[in-house]
Amino acid sequence: MRLPYVSDPPPTTVPDETAIVDRIRTRRGSRGLTVLDRALLHSPSVADGWNSFLGSIRTKTTIPADLRELAICRVAVINEAWYEWGAHAPIAIDAGVSEDVMEGMKMGGVEGLTDKQRLVVDFTSAMTRDVKVPDDLFAQMKAAFSDREVVEITATVGAYNCVSRFLVALDVGEMNGKSASEVTTSH
């Protein structure tokens, strides 16, 4: 990483910071603090907001896990955020997306997806590459998903574009410079 990771356990100077670290540890469970957490904890208040926001995106939306993880992984591929890919491709596989589909996606392909999966990937691509989503693509999203699901998919794509940009800018996980063929898809 371009900055040193915060030590684990992180130094805390006030009770509020200890509570922040505890909330992050609770969300992460047995995995403990990740290198992403240890980068964010340079600013405990930012780490706390990040933990709450991304925790909601990951665990409190109504969109199916396969769609959520495909969106996250598509962002990772487009932005070459391979640390993000390594964290989320196995979750997509656990959610029912085949390893072959994920390997193809990693290399830029979109074959083997259901209609809804393909729509989410196309929507993610438009948001990530162009920010503006063409009207016809948005109309397809509205036809396929409820308003709530459209908001949740949009928030997921936006959030993980933020994540990927943070990861790549700071080289969290030391993945910059790697090619798609050098990163793993499965556990």
Salt bridges, closest charged atoms under 4 A:
ASP8 OD1 - ARG25 NH2 2.53
ASP37 OD2 - ARG28 NE 2.87
ASP48 OD2 - ARG23 NH2 2.83
GLU69 OE2 - ARG58 NE 3.37
GLU69 OE2 - ARG68 NE 2.78
GLU69 OE1 - HIS88 ND1 2.60
ASP94 OD1 - HIS187 NE2 2.95
GLU103 OE1 - LYS106 NZ 3.25
ASP122 OD1 - ARG118 NE 3.08
ASP147 OD1 - LYS142 NZ 3.24
GLU152 OE2 - ARG148 NE 2.79
